[in-house]
């Protein structure tokens, strides 16, 4: 899967891989859990389809990170696929934690500095 450096706020990270997101919303509940609704463009990123179907079928729990929160103990509860263009996911998280700005900034800087696709320092926009 090609690494994506998030250039906007619509991205998620699962197991160290970053995915570009078309739309996302979070439904909070009275308990500590939350439900996320995420739409992915599988026409632009066809590899997303197999990745998320395998993750769903494995019933594996994972941590999901976005630009404003971290969802701990997450699993995909539902997938809706328009095979021509879009995949919609419902993801339930046991715990949703808001991330502070400094932690988010450090993670983004770390991702950029670790990106091996950048051949020289001139590739980094200053």
Secondary structure, DSSP 8 states (H G I E B T S, - for coil): -------SS-EEEETTEEEE-SEEEEEE-SSS-EEEEEEEETTT-THHHHHHHHHHHHT--EEEEESSEEEEEEEEEEEEEETTTEEEEEEEEEEEEE--HHHHHHHHHHHHHH-TT--SGGGS--
